Amino acid sequence: MCGLAISLGLLRVGVEMAVEDDLLARLRKIEALMSGAGTAGEREAAGAALERVKARLAEQARRDPPIELQFAMPDVTLPPKCPRS
């Protein structure tokens, strides 16, 4: 086997991550609406939507907290370069 690939970080199930990504995207859009709102009613509506999305994010985090994994590897000697095929 040529080369060494190591992937470190947080692991999550794809579906839950997609839900969280969707909620975070909505949150950014709502915050943009709030900053550009022209009337008090628009700001209030955006504020209410912001609170709903924040509540859903908190619920998602409660149901599926992130799992942090730590990996330790001993010193590894890489094999010589692979011959070209």
C-alpha positions as CSV (number, residue, x, y, z in Angstrom):
1,M,0.0,0.0,0.0
2,C,1.5,3.3,-1.0
3,G,1.0,6.5,1.0
4,L,-0.7,7.2,4.3
5,A,-4.0,8.9,4.8
6,I,-5.1,10.0,8.2
7,S,-8.4,11.6,8.9
8,L,-8.9,13.2,12.3
9,G,-11.8,15.1,13.7
10,L,-15.4,14.8,14.8
11,L,-17.5,12.0,13.4
12,R,-21.3,12.4,13.0
13,V,-23.9,10.5,11.2
14,G,-24.6,12.1,7.8
15,V,-28.3,12.8,8.3
16,E,-27.9,14.6,11.6
17,M,-25.1,16.7,10.2
18,A,-27.2,17.6,7.2
19,V,-30.1,18.7,9.5
20,E,-27.7,20.9,11.5
21,D,-26.1,22.4,8.4
22,D,-29.6,23.2,7.1
23,L,-30.5,24.9,10.4
24,L,-27.3,26.9,10.4
25,A,-27.9,28.1,6.8
26,R,-31.4,29.2,7.8
27,L,-30.0,31.0,10.8
28,R,-27.6,32.9,8.6
29,K,-30.4,33.9,6.3
30,I,-32.6,35.0,9.1
31,E,-29.8,37.1,10.6
32,A,-29.3,38.8,7.2
33,L,-33.1,39.5,7.1
34,M,-33.0,41.0,10.6
35,S,-30.1,43.3,9.7
36,G,-31.8,44.5,6.5
37,A,-35.3,44.8,7.9
38,G,-37.0,48.0,7.0
39,T,-39.8,48.0,9.6
40,A,-40.3,47.0,13.2
41,G,-42.7,44.3,12.1
42,E,-40.1,42.7,9.8
43,R,-37.5,42.8,12.6
44,E,-40.0,41.2,15.0
45,A,-40.9,38.4,12.5
46,A,-37.3,37.7,11.8
47,G,-36.5,37.7,15.5
48,A,-39.3,35.2,16.1
49,A,-38.0,33.0,13.3
50,L,-34.5,33.3,14.7
51,E,-35.7,32.0,18.1
52,R,-37.5,29.1,16.5
53,V,-34.3,28.0,14.6
54,K,-32.1,28.5,17.7
55,A,-34.6,26.3,19.7
56,R,-34.4,23.6,17.0
57,L,-30.6,23.8,17.0
58,A,-30.5,23.4,20.8
59,E,-32.9,20.4,20.5
60,Q,-30.7,18.8,17.8
61,A,-27.6,19.3,20.0
62,R,-29.3,17.8,22.9
63,R,-30.5,14.7,21.0
64,D,-27.2,14.2,19.1
65,P,-24.3,15.7,20.9
66,P,-21.0,15.8,19.0
67,I,-18.5,13.0,19.8
68,E,-14.9,14.0,20.0
69,L,-12.4,11.3,19.2
70,Q,-8.7,11.4,20.0
71,F,-6.2,9.3,18.1
72,A,-2.6,8.6,19.1
73,M,-0.2,7.0,16.7
74,P,3.3,5.8,17.4
75,D,6.1,7.0,15.2
76,V,5.6,5.5,11.8
77,T,8.2,4.8,9.2
78,L,6.8,5.3,5.7
79,P,7.6,2.7,3.1
80,P,9.9,3.7,0.2
81,K,8.2,5.4,-2.7
82,C,6.1,3.0,-4.8
83,P,7.3,2.1,-8.2
84,R,5.3,3.7,-11.0
85,S,2.8,1.3,-12.6
